[in-house]
Amino acid sequence: MRSPTGGMIMPLRSEYDRQLVFEHLVDRVRRDHWVDVSLGSQHWRAMLVAPDAKLTCTSCGEPLSIAHASGGSRLCTRCRISSLH
């Protein structure tokens, strides 16, 4: 993970590790407004979405407060986590 205020490398050996990474990621996005993420071969930018933007998740259609954007798609946190399994 990389953001305007620094970076972090974390292991993903278990489901618990993945949960901790995403909890930290969401906190970091709320503070720094964006985070670049690389997990294995997947790369995306997680960014804070303004409430008036009215953006929805490409996969489930839910309104976005944080968008995980890559390759023209914008996923909610739940769908991004699901895409890693």
C-alpha positions in Angstrom: 0.0 0.0 0.0 1.2 3.5 -0.8 -0.5 6.8 0.0 0.5 10.5 0.2 1.7 9.9 3.8 3.8 6.7 3.4 3.6 3.1 2.6 3.2 -0.3 4.2 3.9 -4.0 3.3 1.7 -6.6 5.0 1.5 -10.4 4.7 -1.6 -12.1 3.4 -1.3 -15.6 4.7 -4.8 -16.0 6.0 -8.3 -14.6 5.9 -7.5 -12.7 9.1 -4.5 -11.1 7.4 -6.8 -10.0 4.5 -9.3 -8.5 7.0 -6.6 -6.5 8.8 -5.2 -5.2 5.5 -8.7 -4.0 4.4 -9.4 -2.4 7.8 -6.1 -0.5 7.6 -6.8 0.3 3.9 -10.2 1.9 4.6 -8.8 3.9 7.6 -5.9 5.1 5.4 -8.2 6.1 2.5 -10.5 8.1 4.9 -7.4 10.0 6.2 -5.3 10.4 3.0 -8.1 10.3 0.3 -6.4 7.6 -1.8 -4.2 4.6 -1.5 -2.4 2.6 -4.3 -2.7 -1.1 -3.6 -0.8 -4.1 -5.0 -1.8 -7.6 -3.9 0.0 -10.2 -6.0 -0.7 -9.5 -9.6 -3.6 -7.2 -8.8 -3.1 -3.4 -8.7 -5.7 -0.7 -8.0 -6.3 2.7 -6.4 -8.7 2.9 -3.5 -10.1 6.4 -3.2 -12.6 8.4 -1.2 -15.7 9.3 -3.1 -17.6 12.5 -2.4 -21.2 11.9 -1.2 -22.6 14.0 -4.0 -20.7 12.0 -6.7 -23.4 9.3 -6.8 -21.0 6.6 -8.0 -22.0 3.0 -7.7 -20.1 -0.3 -7.6 -19.6 -1.8 -11.0 -20.3 -5.3 -9.7 -23.2 -5.0 -7.1 -24.6 -1.5 -7.8 -24.3 -0.3 -4.2 -23.4 3.4 -3.7 -19.7 4.0 -3.2 -18.1 5.9 -0.3 -14.7 4.3 -1.2 -14.0 3.2 -4.8 -11.5 0.5 -5.6 -10.7 1.5 -9.2 -8.8 -0.6 -11.7 -9.2 -1.1 -15.5 -12.3 1.0 -15.8 -14.2 -0.7 -13.0 -15.1 0.8 -9.6 -15.7 -1.8 -6.8 -17.0 -1.4 -3.3 -14.8 -2.8 -0.5 -17.0 -5.9 -0.2 -16.7 -6.7 -3.9 -13.0 -6.0 -4.0 -12.4 -8.4 -1.1 -14.5 -11.0 -2.8 -12.5 -10.6 -6.1 -9.4 -11.7 -4.3 -10.6 -15.2 -3.4 
